[in-house]
Amino acid sequence: MIMMVIKHSTGLFEYGTDLVRRLREEEDGLALTEYLILLGLLTAAVIGAVTAFGNQLGVQWQSWATWITNLDGAPS
């Protein structure tokens, strides 16, 4: 069992190092890396904004929903 874990983890390590080497050597890999970093930063910004303003956004969303629900129909 232990030998299987060691063999499996060695294969993962070799795969990871090969992936890093290929990304470093190819131009497409550099562009992909830049896009992944940008995606990570944008995701962190969205999570941060929702965490910081989540309660206020929920209150505002509920007030908009109440306002729309209370409309008396189509404007004339």
N, C-alpha and C positions, 0 to 999 in steps of 0.2 A: 504494500500500500504506500509506504513512504517513498519507495523508488518510483512509483507512478507519479506521485506529486512532484518529486524532484525533476523527473523527465518532462512532465507537463510544464512546469514553471520554466525550465531551461528553454523549451520550445517557444514559450511566450516571450522570454527575454530576447531570444534570437530574432523573433518576428518583430519585436519592438525596435531593436537596434537597426534591423534592416529597413524598417519603415522610416525611422529618423534619417538614416543615411540616404534613402531615395528622395525624401522630401528636401533634404539639404542640397542634393546634387541637381535636382530638376527645377526649372523655372516654374512649372506648374505647381510644384510643391510649395514654392515660396508664396505664390499668389494664394494658394489654398490656406497656408498658414496665416497670412495676413487677414483673409476673410474670416477664419476661425477666431482670431484674436478680436476682430471687430464685432463678430457675433457675440462673443463672450462679454465684451464691454457693454454692448447694447442690452443684453439679457440682464446683466448686473444693474444697469441703470433702471430698467423697467421694474425689477424686483425691489430695488431701493425706493423708487417712487411709490409703488403700491404699498410697501411697508410703511413709509413715512406718511402718506396721505390716505391710506386705505379707509380709515373710519370716516373722514370727511367726504371722501368720494362716495361711500355708501349712503351717507345722509343726503348728499346732493342728488344722487341717482334716484333715491326714494322720493325726494321732493319733485323731481321731473316726472316720475311715474304717476304721482298723485295729481299733478297738474294736468297731464295728458288724460288721465282717467276722468277728471272732472270737466273736461270740455263738453259743450252742449251739442256737438255735431259739427257738420261742415259749415264753414263760413258762408254767408250769403252775399 
